Amino acid sequence: MGTATMAQALNAALRDALREDERVLVFGEDVGRLGGVFRITDGLTAEFGEHRCFDTPLAESGLVGLAVGLAMGGFRPVVELQFDAFAYPAFEQIASHVAKMRNRTRGRVSLPMVLRIPYGGGIGAVEHHSDSSEAYYAHTPGLKVVTPATVEDAHWLLRDAVRDPDPVVFLEPKKQYWSKQDVDLERRGAPPFGRAAVRRVGRDATLIAYGPAVPVALAAAAEAALDGIELEVVDLRTLVPFDDDTVTASVRRTGRCVVVQEAQGFAGVGAEIAARVQERCFHSLAAPVLRVAGFDIPYPPPKLEHAHLPGVDRVLDAVHRLQYDDEPDTRHLARVSS
């Protein structure tokens, strides 16, 4: 047991995977000698050599294509695509080949590979460094899509992803790289792959969140408790596979639901979640399912991202609308801004 950041937990997961299986390879832009832009691969080249952890050219499509060939040849590549929007040049490879290989070969060829993508905002970065691109991958059949929200989950979900026989898009919320937690990385306490986690128990409404939105949901639940409102917080952990059982059980208990996501709202993952909840929990719902999301605009300049990203006040406003009427609740704003 000790204190670790999410970055350290991811580094430990990669180190353990490289030790455990000689077929595991880690590569990407600046992951070798530099240790990655966020230092997630720090020290791996020194320990395992340049044949196991190595730098690649600035050509995302090429390095994902390389990973496809290596996976077909029996290796387990772990590719770092340096920033969320930097992955777009590789999207044709991902959608046309990575996601389809098992189906194309009628199950004869699988691609056990992981695409690590730092994603989301909150770090004051410029354009192309703060996208929330999860909907592209979740909408692509054949991909598993993972996004941890805690230090412990970052470690164990990455270990699960490397062992998985199919391709996994592993979305790392970059603003949480420096979050800390007391964890035992030698003993698993995290739920199994594909299962959501109830991070806070409540009775009045369910907040469903994932990745960078989970701390926001938890902060909103803590704020709501000051007014006697008990909110349950469900952390999805994996978007694909989606844990309908945990989500449905929570919403049926509380009768109300708000989906919180950092990405823009239109046609996002939150829309799919809202539809699934509405279909499965219709007779238990006391109010419509609401969504709190980023605005439907390209990611704004750094000085404006605080207004773009969903915060505690917007979540609490949605909760108030669920319980009372369509009028915004302003009682909490003084506390949130103080």
Secondary structure as GFF3:
##gff-version 3
##sequence-region A 1 338
A	DSSP	beta_strand	2	5	.	.	.	ID=ss1
A	DSSP	alpha_helix	6	20	.	.	.	ID=ss2
A	DSSP	beta_strand	24	28	.	.	.	ID=ss3
A	DSSP	alpha_helix	44	48	.	.	.	ID=ss4
A	DSSP	beta_strand	53	55	.	.	.	ID=ss5
A	DSSP	alpha_helix	60	72	.	.	.	ID=ss6
A	DSSP	beta_strand	76	80	.	.	.	ID=ss7
A	DSSP	three_ten_helix	84	90	.	.	.	ID=ss8
A	DSSP	alpha_helix	91	93	.	.	.	ID=ss9
A	DSSP	pi_helix	94	98	.	.	.	ID=ss10
A	DSSP	alpha_helix	101	104	.	.	.	ID=ss11
A	DSSP	beta_strand	114	119	.	.	.	ID=ss12
A	DSSP	alpha_helix	134	138	.	.	.	ID=ss13
A	DSSP	beta_strand	144	146	.	.	.	ID=ss14
A	DSSP	alpha_helix	151	163	.	.	.	ID=ss15
A	DSSP	beta_strand	168	173	.	.	.	ID=ss16
A	DSSP	three_ten_helix	174	176	.	.	.	ID=ss17
A	DSSP	beta_strand	180	183	.	.	.	ID=ss18
A	DSSP	beta_strand	197	200	.	.	.	ID=ss19
A	DSSP	beta_strand	205	209	.	.	.	ID=ss20
A	DSSP	alpha_helix	213	225	.	.	.	ID=ss21
A	DSSP	beta_strand	231	235	.	.	.	ID=ss22
A	DSSP	beta_strand	238	240	.	.	.	ID=ss23
A	DSSP	alpha_helix	244	254	.	.	.	ID=ss24
A	DSSP	beta_strand	257	264	.	.	.	ID=ss25
A	DSSP	alpha_helix	269	281	.	.	.	ID=ss26
A	DSSP	three_ten_helix	282	284	.	.	.	ID=ss27
A	DSSP	beta_strand	290	294	.	.	.	ID=ss28
A	DSSP	three_ten_helix	302	304	.	.	.	ID=ss29
A	DSSP	alpha_helix	305	308	.	.	.	ID=ss30
A	DSSP	alpha_helix	312	323	.	.	.	ID=ss31
A	DSSP	alpha_helix	333	337	.	.	.	ID=ss32
###
